[in-house]
Amino acid sequence: MFALGIIKGTIIGMGVGVMAGLALKEVCKMKKKKDQISKTESDIVDQENS
């Protein structure tokens, strides 16, 4: 019974870790995309002012 609890806890822990990793990856993707959009907008403004 004790070994079953360890195995179950490990599986649950790995599941939580994978989900957290995927969520963090998505946050980084969104931040990177947002930075690229703001950089493109600032480039357009700079070209209009030149």
Beta strands, then each sheet from edge to edge (+ up, - down):
end
